[in-house]
Amino acid sequence: MEGRRSDGEKFADRVLQFAPGIVGTMEVTMRYRARGSGIVGVIVLVWLLIGVLATWQRDYFQGGNVSCATAGSIALTVIAGPLNYAGVNPKVSCHLPQPSSMGAGMEHQIEMEPL
């Protein structure tokens, strides 16, 4: 049935009409990419889950002090994944700029006109 065939199979049939020797190579390449991306995806998922486990064990999800440094440390710990169990203890320190005090000592006020 034509309706149940994948787009890759339909494309391979079209290529076969014009260049019969290419189709075998293309099918092998398409299958390899599909399997390879699945394996890489599983590895990345397991890596990140191990990082979440390390973050949970360090009680970063308990609440309390919520700051840029806490959020950065959580993100870095998750990304570090299994390296956390090899002695890596990522910490982030954030120094955000403070807002200026434009209002103090200004002699002129800034007015906005409506559009």
DSSP file (Angstrom, degrees, kcal/mol; ACC not computed):
  #  RESIDUE AA STRUCTURE BP1 BP2  ACC     N-H-->O    O-->H-N    N-H-->O    O-->H-N    TCO  KAPPA ALPHA  PHI   PSI    X-CA   Y-CA   Z-CA
    1    1 A M              0   0    0      0, 0.0     3,-0.5     0, 0.0     4,-0.3   0.000 360.0 360.0 360.0 133.6    0.0    0.0    0.0
    2    2 A E    >   +     0   0    0      1,-0.2     3,-0.9     2,-0.2     8,-0.1   0.833 360.0  59.5 -71.1 -33.1    1.4    3.4   -1.0
    3    3 A G  T 3  S+     0   0    0      1,-0.2    -1,-0.2     0, 0.0     0, 0.0   0.727 102.0  52.8 -70.7 -22.5   -0.3    5.2    2.0
    4    4 A R  T 3  S+     0   0    0     -3,-0.5    -1,-0.2     2,-0.1     2,-0.2   0.450  85.7 103.0 -94.1  -0.9    1.6    3.1    4.7
    5    5 A R  S <  S-     0   0    0     -3,-0.9     2,-0.0    -4,-0.3    -3,-0.0  -0.574  74.1-116.1 -84.1 145.6    5.1    3.7    3.3
    6    6 A S     >  -     0   0    0     -2,-0.2     4,-2.1     1,-0.1     5,-0.2  -0.290  24.1-111.1 -74.4 163.8    7.3    6.1    5.1
    7    7 A D  H  > S+     0   0    0      1,-0.2     4,-2.5     2,-0.2     5,-0.2   0.861 118.6  56.6 -63.4 -34.8    8.6    9.3    3.4
    8    8 A G  H  > S+     0   0    0      2,-0.2     4,-2.4     1,-0.2    -1,-0.2   0.898 107.0  48.1 -63.7 -40.7   12.1    7.8    3.4
    9    9 A E  H  > S+     0   0    0      2,-0.2     4,-2.1     1,-0.2    -2,-0.2   0.899 111.8  49.5 -67.3 -40.0   10.9    4.7    1.5
   10   10 A K  H  X S+     0   0    0     -4,-2.1     4,-1.8     2,-0.2    -2,-0.2   0.914 112.0  48.5 -64.2 -41.8    9.0    6.9   -1.0
   11   11 A F  H  X S+     0   0    0     -4,-2.5     4,-2.4     1,-0.2    -2,-0.2   0.910 108.8  53.4 -64.3 -41.7   12.1    9.1   -1.5
   12   12 A A  H  X S+     0   0    0     -4,-2.4     4,-2.4     1,-0.2    -1,-0.2   0.888 106.9  52.6 -61.2 -39.0   14.3    6.0   -2.0
   13   13 A D  H  X S+     0   0    0     -4,-2.1     4,-1.2     2,-0.2    -1,-0.2   0.901 109.3  49.1 -62.9 -40.3   11.9    4.7   -4.7
   14   14 A R  H  X S+     0   0    0     -4,-1.8     4,-0.9     1,-0.2     3,-0.3   0.913 112.2  47.6 -66.0 -41.4   12.2    8.0   -6.5
   15   15 A V  H >X S+     0   0    0     -4,-2.4     4,-3.5     1,-0.2     3,-0.8   0.889 104.9  61.0 -66.1 -37.3   16.0    8.0   -6.3
   16   16 A L  H 3< S+     0   0    0     -4,-2.4    -1,-0.2     1,-0.3    -2,-0.2   0.829  98.4  57.9 -58.4 -33.4   16.1    4.4   -7.5
   17   17 A Q  H 3< S+     0   0    0     -4,-1.2    -1,-0.3    -3,-0.3    -2,-0.2   0.860 119.6  28.2 -64.8 -34.6   14.4    5.5  -10.8
   18   18 A F  H << S+     0   0    0     -4,-0.9    -2,-0.2    -3,-0.8    -1,-0.2   0.806 137.5  15.6 -99.1 -34.0   17.3    8.0  -11.5
   19   19 A A    >X  -     0   0    0     -4,-3.5     3,-1.3    -5,-0.1     4,-0.7  -0.703  60.1-177.3-144.8  86.7   20.3    6.4   -9.8
   20   20 A P  H 3> S+     0   0    0      0, 0.0     4,-0.5     0, 0.0     3,-0.4   0.778  80.5  58.6 -60.2 -29.7   20.0    2.8   -8.8
   21   21 A G  H 3> S+     0   0    0      1,-0.2     4,-0.6     2,-0.1     3,-0.1   0.699  98.7  59.3 -75.1 -18.4   23.4    2.5   -7.1
   22   22 A I  H <> S+     0   0    0     -3,-1.3     4,-2.4     1,-0.2     3,-0.2   0.814  88.2  72.2 -79.8 -31.0   22.7    5.3   -4.6
   23   23 A V  H  X S+     0   0    0     -4,-0.7     4,-2.6    -3,-0.4     5,-0.2   0.875  94.1  51.5 -59.2 -44.5   19.7    3.7   -2.9
   24   24 A G  H  X S+     0   0    0     -4,-0.5     4,-1.8     1,-0.2    -1,-0.2   0.911 113.3  45.2 -60.4 -42.7   21.6    1.0   -1.0
   25   25 A T  H  X S+     0   0    0     -4,-0.6     4,-2.2    -3,-0.2    -1,-0.2   0.892 112.6  51.6 -66.3 -40.1   24.0    3.5    0.5
   26   26 A M  H  X S+     0   0    0     -4,-2.4     4,-2.7     1,-0.2    -2,-0.2   0.897 108.0  51.1 -66.8 -40.2   21.3    5.9    1.4
   27   27 A E  H  X S+     0   0    0     -4,-2.6     4,-2.3     2,-0.2    -1,-0.2   0.912 110.8  48.6 -63.9 -42.0   19.2    3.2    3.2
   28   28 A V  H  X S+     0   0    0     -4,-1.8     4,-2.4    -5,-0.2    -1,-0.2   0.919 112.8  48.5 -63.2 -43.1   22.2    2.2    5.3
   29   29 A T  H  X S+     0   0    0     -4,-2.2     4,-2.4     2,-0.2    -2,-0.2   0.915 111.5  49.1 -63.7 -43.6   23.0    5.8    6.1
   30   30 A M  H  X S+     0   0    0     -4,-2.7     4,-2.0     1,-0.2    -1,-0.2   0.901 112.7  47.2 -64.5 -40.9   19.4    6.5    7.1
   31   31 A R  H  X S+     0   0    0     -4,-2.3     4,-2.3     2,-0.2     5,-0.2   0.903 111.9  50.7 -67.0 -40.6   19.2    3.5    9.3
   32   32 A Y  H  X S+     0   0    0     -4,-2.4     4,-3.0     1,-0.2     5,-0.2   0.915 110.6  48.7 -63.6 -44.0   22.5    4.3   11.0
   33   33 A R  H  X S+     0   0    0     -4,-2.4     4,-2.5     2,-0.2     5,-0.2   0.903 110.9  50.6 -64.2 -40.8   21.5    7.9   11.7
   34   34 A A  H  X S+     0   0    0     -4,-2.0     4,-1.3    -5,-0.2    -2,-0.2   0.925 115.8  41.3 -64.9 -43.7   18.2    6.7   13.2
   35   35 A R  H  X S+     0   0    0     -4,-2.3     4,-2.0     2,-0.2    -2,-0.2   0.908 115.0  51.4 -70.2 -41.1   19.9    4.2   15.5
   36   36 A G  H  X S+     0   0    0     -4,-3.0     4,-2.4     1,-0.2     5,-0.2   0.891 108.4  50.3 -63.9 -40.7   22.7    6.5   16.4
   37   37 A S  H  X S+     0   0    0     -4,-2.5     4,-2.2    -5,-0.2    -1,-0.2   0.850 109.5  52.4 -68.9 -32.1   20.4    9.4   17.4
   38   38 A G  H  X S+     0   0    0     -4,-1.3     4,-2.0    -5,-0.2    -1,-0.2   0.903 110.9  46.3 -67.8 -41.3   18.4    7.1   19.6
   39   39 A I  H  X S+     0   0    0     -4,-2.0     4,-2.3     2,-0.2    -2,-0.2   0.922 113.5  48.4 -67.3 -44.3   21.5    5.8   21.4
   40   40 A V  H  X S+     0   0    0     -4,-2.4     4,-2.6     1,-0.2     5,-0.2   0.903 110.6  52.4 -62.8 -40.8   22.8    9.4   21.9
   41   41 A G  H  X S+     0   0    0     -4,-2.2     4,-2.4     1,-0.2    -1,-0.2   0.902 109.7  48.0 -61.7 -41.8   19.4   10.5   23.1
   42   42 A V  H  X S+     0   0    0     -4,-2.0     4,-2.6     2,-0.2     5,-0.2   0.906 111.5  50.4 -65.9 -41.5   19.3    7.7   25.7
   43   43 A I  H  X S+     0   0    0     -4,-2.3     4,-2.5     2,-0.2    -2,-0.2   0.927 112.2  46.8 -62.8 -44.5   22.8    8.5   26.9
   44   44 A V  H  X S+     0   0    0     -4,-2.6     4,-2.5     2,-0.2     5,-0.2   0.913 112.4  50.5 -64.2 -42.4   22.0   12.2   27.3
   45   45 A L  H  X S+     0   0    0     -4,-2.4     4,-2.4    -5,-0.2    -2,-0.2   0.930 112.6  45.3 -61.9 -46.2   18.8   11.4   29.1
   46   46 A V  H  X S+     0   0    0     -4,-2.6     4,-2.2     2,-0.2    -1,-0.2   0.906 111.6  54.0 -63.7 -41.4   20.6    9.1   31.6
   47   47 A W  H  X S+     0   0    0     -4,-2.5     4,-1.7    -5,-0.2    -2,-0.2   0.938 112.1  43.6 -57.1 -48.9   23.4   11.7   32.0
   48   48 A L  H  X S+     0   0    0     -4,-2.5     4,-2.3     1,-0.2    -1,-0.2   0.867 110.6  54.5 -68.8 -36.3   20.9   14.4   33.0
   49   49 A L  H  X S+     0   0    0     -4,-2.4     4,-2.2     2,-0.2    -1,-0.2   0.883 107.2  51.1 -64.2 -37.3   18.8   12.1   35.2
   50   50 A I  H  X S+     0   0    0     -4,-2.2     4,-2.2     2,-0.2    -1,-0.2   0.891 109.6  51.2 -64.8 -38.2   22.0   11.3   37.2
   51   51 A G  H  X S+     0   0    0     -4,-1.7     4,-2.2    27,-0.3    -2,-0.2   0.891 108.8  50.1 -64.7 -39.9   22.6   15.0   37.5
   52   52 A V  H  X S+     0   0    0     -4,-2.3     4,-2.5     2,-0.2    -2,-0.2   0.897 109.3  52.4 -64.6 -39.9   19.1   15.5   38.8
   53   53 A L  H  X S+     0   0    0     -4,-2.2     4,-2.4     2,-0.2    -2,-0.2   0.918 109.8  48.2 -61.5 -43.7   19.7   12.7   41.3
   54   54 A A  H  X S+     0   0    0     -4,-2.2     4,-1.3     2,-0.2    -1,-0.2   0.891 111.3  50.8 -64.0 -38.8   22.9   14.4   42.5
   55   55 A T  H  <>S+     0   0    0     -4,-2.2     5,-1.9     1,-0.2     6,-0.3   0.911 110.9  48.3 -64.4 -42.4   21.0   17.8   42.8
   56   56 A W  H ><5S+     0   0    0     -4,-2.5     3,-1.6     1,-0.2    -2,-0.2   0.898 108.7  53.8 -64.3 -41.6   18.3   16.1   44.8
   57   57 A Q  H 3<5S+     0   0    0     -4,-2.4    -1,-0.2     1,-0.3    -2,-0.2   0.784 105.8  53.6 -66.1 -26.4   20.8   14.4   47.1
   58   58 A R  T 3<5S-     0   0    0     -4,-1.3    -1,-0.3    -5,-0.2    -2,-0.2   0.356 113.0-121.7 -88.4   6.5   22.5   17.8   47.8
   59   59 A D  T X 5 +     0   0    0     -3,-1.6     3,-1.0     1,-0.1    -3,-0.2   0.803  64.5 143.2  59.4  34.6   19.0   19.2   48.9
   60   60 A Y  G > < +     0   0    0     -5,-1.9     3,-0.5     1,-0.2    -4,-0.1   0.711  67.3  59.4 -73.1 -18.4   19.0   22.0   46.3
   61   61 A F  G 3  S+     0   0    0     -6,-0.3    -1,-0.2     1,-0.2     3,-0.1   0.287  76.0  97.2 -92.6  10.9   15.3   21.5   45.8
   62   62 A Q  G <  S-     0   0    0     -3,-1.0     2,-0.2     1,-0.3    -1,-0.2   0.588  80.8-136.8 -77.5 -10.1   14.4   22.3   49.4
   63   63 A G    <   +     0   0    0     -3,-0.5     2,-0.6     2,-0.1    -1,-0.3  -0.606  60.4 109.3  88.7-152.9   13.6   25.9   48.8
   64   64 A G  S    S+     0   0    0     -2,-0.2     2,-0.7    -3,-0.1    -1,-0.1  -0.715  76.1  40.4  84.6-121.9   14.7   28.7   51.1
   65   65 A N        -     0   0    0     -2,-0.6     2,-0.7     1,-0.0    -2,-0.1  -0.506  68.3-176.4 -70.0 107.8   17.4   30.9   49.6
   66   66 A V        +     0   0    0     -2,-0.7     2,-0.3     4,-0.1    -2,-0.1  -0.926  23.6 134.0-109.2 114.1   16.4   31.4   46.0
   67   67 A S     >  -     0   0    0     -2,-0.7     4,-2.3     1,-0.1     5,-0.2  -0.863  69.7 -91.6-146.2 178.4   19.0   33.4   44.1
   68   68 A C  H  > S+     0   0    0     -2,-0.3     4,-2.5     1,-0.2     5,-0.2   0.889 124.5  53.0 -62.7 -40.1   21.0   33.5   40.9
   69   69 A A  H  > S+     0   0    0      2,-0.2     4,-2.4     1,-0.2    23,-0.4   0.893 108.9  48.8 -65.6 -40.0   23.8   31.5   42.5
   70   70 A T  H  > S+     0   0    0      2,-0.2     4,-2.3     1,-0.2    -2,-0.2   0.935 112.9  46.8 -65.6 -45.9   21.4   28.8   43.6
   71   71 A A  H  X S+     0   0    0     -4,-2.3     4,-2.4     1,-0.2    -2,-0.2   0.906 113.7  48.9 -62.9 -41.1   19.7   28.5   40.2
   72   72 A G  H  X S+     0   0    0     -4,-2.5     4,-2.5     2,-0.2    -1,-0.2   0.894 110.6  50.0 -65.4 -40.1   23.2   28.4   38.5
   73   73 A S  H  X S+     0   0    0     -4,-2.4     4,-2.2    19,-0.2    -2,-0.2   0.893 111.0  49.6 -65.9 -39.3   24.5   25.8   40.9
   74   74 A I  H  X S+     0   0    0     -4,-2.3     4,-2.3     2,-0.2    -2,-0.2   0.953 113.2  46.0 -62.6 -49.4   21.4   23.6   40.3
   75   75 A A  H  X S+     0   0    0     -4,-2.4     4,-2.3     1,-0.2    -2,-0.2   0.913 114.5  47.4 -61.4 -43.5   21.7   23.9   36.5
   76   76 A L  H  X S+     0   0    0     -4,-2.5     4,-2.1     1,-0.2    -1,-0.2   0.864 110.6  51.9 -68.5 -35.4   25.5   23.2   36.5
   77   77 A T  H  X S+     0   0    0     -4,-2.2     4,-1.1     2,-0.2    -1,-0.2   0.908 110.8  48.0 -66.4 -41.5   25.0   20.2   38.8
   78   78 A V  H >< S+     0   0    0     -4,-2.3     3,-0.5     1,-0.2   -27,-0.3   0.923 113.3  47.3 -64.3 -43.6   22.4   18.7   36.5
   79   79 A I  H 3< S+     0   0    0     -4,-2.3    -2,-0.2     1,-0.2    -1,-0.2   0.858 105.4  59.4 -67.2 -34.7   24.6   19.3   33.5
   80   80 A A  H >< S+     0   0    0     -4,-2.1     3,-2.1     1,-0.2    -1,-0.2   0.783  82.1 166.8 -66.0 -25.7   27.7   17.8   35.2
   81   81 A G  G X<  +     0   0    0     -4,-1.1     3,-1.8    -3,-0.5     4,-0.3  -0.195  64.9   7.4  54.0-126.4   25.7   14.5   35.6
   82   82 A P  G >  S+     0   0    0      0, 0.0     3,-1.4     0, 0.0     4,-0.3   0.674 115.7  78.2 -64.5 -17.5   27.8   11.6   36.7
   83   83 A L  G X >S+     0   0    0     -3,-2.1     5,-2.0     1,-0.3     3,-1.3   0.758  80.4  71.0 -63.6 -21.8   30.9   13.8   37.2
   84   84 A N  G X 5S+     0   0    0     -3,-1.8     3,-0.9     1,-0.3    -1,-0.3   0.842  96.9  50.0 -60.6 -32.6   29.2   14.8   40.5
   85   85 A Y  G < 5S+     0   0    0     -3,-1.4    -1,-0.3    -4,-0.3    -2,-0.2   0.461 101.6  62.9 -87.1  -1.4   30.1   11.4   41.8
   86   86 A A  G < 5S-     0   0    0     -3,-1.3    -1,-0.2    -4,-0.3    -2,-0.2   0.230 131.2 -85.4-103.0  11.7   33.7   11.7   40.6
   87   87 A G  T < 5S+     0   0    0     -3,-0.9     2,-0.4     1,-0.3    -3,-0.2   0.390  83.6 138.2 104.6  -2.6   34.3   14.6   43.0
   88   88 A V      < +     0   0    0     -5,-2.0    -1,-0.3    -6,-0.1    -2,-0.1  -0.634  23.9 178.2 -77.5 129.3   33.1   17.5   40.9
   89   89 A N        -     0   0    0     -2,-0.4     2,-0.1    -4,-0.1   -12,-0.1  -0.725  15.3-157.5-130.5  82.4   31.1   20.0   43.0
   90   90 A P        +     0   0    0      0, 0.0     2,-0.4     0, 0.0   -13,-0.1  -0.387  13.8 179.2 -69.3 133.9   30.0   22.9   40.7
   91   91 A K        -     0   0    0     -2,-0.1     2,-0.4   -15,-0.1   -21,-0.1  -0.984  11.5-156.6-131.3 143.6   29.2   26.1   42.4
   92   92 A V        -     0   0    0    -23,-0.4     2,-0.5    -2,-0.4   -19,-0.2  -0.963   2.0-163.6-121.2 136.7   28.1   29.4   40.8
   93   93 A S        -     0   0    0     -2,-0.4     2,-0.5   -21,-0.1    -2,-0.0  -0.986  10.5-160.8-119.2 128.2   28.5   32.8   42.3
   94   94 A C        -     0   0    0     -2,-0.5     2,-0.5     2,-0.0   -25,-0.2  -0.889  12.6-171.8-111.0 135.2   26.5   35.6   40.7
   95   95 A H        -     0   0    0     -2,-0.5    -2,-0.0   -27,-0.1     3,-0.0  -0.831  15.6-169.8-123.5  90.7   27.2   39.3   41.1
   96   96 A L        -     0   0    0     -2,-0.5     2,-0.1     1,-0.1    -2,-0.0  -0.587  28.5-108.0 -81.6 141.3   24.3   41.1   39.5
   97   97 A P        -     0   0    0      0, 0.0    -1,-0.1     0, 0.0     3,-0.1  -0.431  32.4-123.9 -68.6 142.2   24.6   44.8   39.0
   98   98 A Q        -     0   0    0     -2,-0.1     2,-0.0     1,-0.1    -3,-0.0  -0.585  32.1 -98.1 -83.1 147.3   22.5   46.9   41.3
   99   99 A P        -     0   0    0      0, 0.0    -1,-0.1     0, 0.0     2,-0.1  -0.349  43.1-111.7 -62.8 145.0   20.1   49.4   39.8
  100  100 A S        -     0   0    0      1,-0.1     2,-1.0    -3,-0.1     3,-0.2  -0.359  17.4-122.9 -74.5 159.2   21.4   52.9   39.7
  101  101 A S        +     0   0    0      1,-0.2     3,-0.5     2,-0.1    -1,-0.1  -0.589  48.2 155.1-101.2  69.9   19.9   55.6   41.9
  102  102 A M        +     0   0    0     -2,-1.0    -1,-0.2     1,-0.2     4,-0.1   0.826  66.4  60.3 -66.2 -32.2   19.0   58.0   39.1
  103  103 A G  S >  S+     0   0    0     -3,-0.2     3,-1.1     2,-0.1     2,-0.5   0.811  84.7  87.5 -70.2 -29.2   16.2   59.6   41.1
  104  104 A A  T 3  S-     0   0    0     -3,-0.5     3,-0.1     1,-0.3    -3,-0.1  -0.589 107.4  -2.6 -77.1 120.7   18.5   60.8   43.9
  105  105 A G  T 3  S+     0   0    0     -2,-0.5     2,-0.4     1,-0.3    -1,-0.3   0.562  89.0 146.6  82.0   7.8   20.0   64.2   43.1
  106  106 A M    <   -     0   0    0     -3,-1.1    -1,-0.3     1,-0.2     3,-0.0  -0.644  32.4-166.2 -80.0 131.7   18.4   64.6   39.7
  107  107 A E  S    S+     0   0    0     -2,-0.4     2,-0.4    -3,-0.1    -1,-0.2   0.756  72.9  50.0 -87.2 -25.0   17.6   68.2   38.9
  108  108 A H  S    S-     0   0    0      2,-0.0     2,-0.3     0, 0.0    -1,-0.1  -0.922  75.8-139.3-117.3 138.9   15.4   67.4   35.9
  109  109 A Q        -     0   0    0     -2,-0.4     2,-0.6    -3,-0.0    -2,-0.0  -0.727  17.7-127.7 -93.7 146.9   12.6   64.9   35.7
  110  110 A I        -     0   0    0     -2,-0.3     2,-0.4     2,-0.0    -1,-0.0  -0.830  27.4-165.9 -94.4 123.9   12.2   62.7   32.7
  111  111 A E        -     0   0    0     -2,-0.6     2,-0.5     2,-0.0     0, 0.0  -0.879   9.6-145.7-112.7 144.0    8.7   62.9   31.3
  112  112 A M        -     0   0    0     -2,-0.4    -2,-0.0     0, 0.0     0, 0.0  -0.905  10.8-145.0-108.2 134.6    7.2   60.6   28.8
  113  113 A E        -     0   0    0     -2,-0.5     2,-0.1     1,-0.0    -2,-0.0  -0.784  24.1-112.3 -96.1 139.8    4.7   61.8   26.2
  114  114 A P              0   0    0      0, 0.0    -1,-0.0     0, 0.0     0, 0.0  -0.373 360.0 360.0 -67.0 149.7    1.8   59.6   25.2
  115  115 A L              0   0    0     -2,-0.1    -2,-0.0     0, 0.0     0, 0.0   0.470 360.0 360.0 -74.6 360.0    2.0   58.3   21.6
